[in-house]
Each structure stands twice: as C-alpha cells, then as structure tokens.
C-alpha cells in the first residue's frame, strides 16, 4: 500500500480503530495481535487510580479483560477520530529508511452494565495513538503506542475530569 493515496491510508487507519472497538466489545482478545505490534506500549490514566503502562497485546488483554469482566454488557463506541499520516514519508514511499507512520486521537465511550450492582455506567475517554505501517502479506497499520485518559464517568462513582492537559 506504500503507493496508495493519503485517503487510502486514512481509511485504513479508521478501519484499524473500528476493529479495535469491535475486538474489545466482543472481548475477542486473541485478535489483538493483528492490531498491535508485539511491543506496543499502552499508557492508561483513569485519573482516579495511579497511571500504569502495559506492553504488548497479551498483557493488554489480560489487564483489560479482567477490568471489564464484571460487566454483563459492554460496548466500546467510537465518538470521533482524527488521524494524521506522515505525508513526507508517504511521498517518499515509506521503507526501511523512512517508515510510514501516523498519529491520531480517538474519543470514545464505554457503555457498560455492572451485573453485581445492576447499574449502568458510561466511561468517556480519549486515546492518543501512534501507528506504524508494516509492509508484506500480513502488513497494514498497527498500533505502536497508545495513551488513554479518562474524561468522565457516570454511575455510582461518576465524575467529570475534562480534557487531558495536552488537549485543552
């Protein structure tokens, strides 16, 4: 796809984000390896707990899977997304000397029902992402790094945290 247009890459990045939402909603953790690099770093800041860093799709699946286990209904909804492809690298055709990369932001909402308390809870947050393009038959866009920050929650522990400082 290195000879593809900017639009082709933007659409491919949107599809990657949509696949992520689908995988998390279905709790299909084994599919994360198709979306993440093995060394993808995910930084999580829920504001009310100490920030943590997770490395790789397996650790991510373990941590997030355990965190949402209590919900008998869980839907990950993308509210808005922005992606920016490195157009200079695209014009150069990508490659080992100048890999094709992109950055993006995804605003999201988790719609959740806590089975034990019979309460509906929504969580709103934003991911700031870095992506890398892999060539070859199993290539395509992958998450290289993700930074998540909570923005608000409804339910028993509801709160509004606002935009992360770097976006305000």
Order of alpha helices (4+ residues) and beta strands (2+ residues): alpha-beta-beta-alpha-beta-alpha-beta-beta-beta-beta
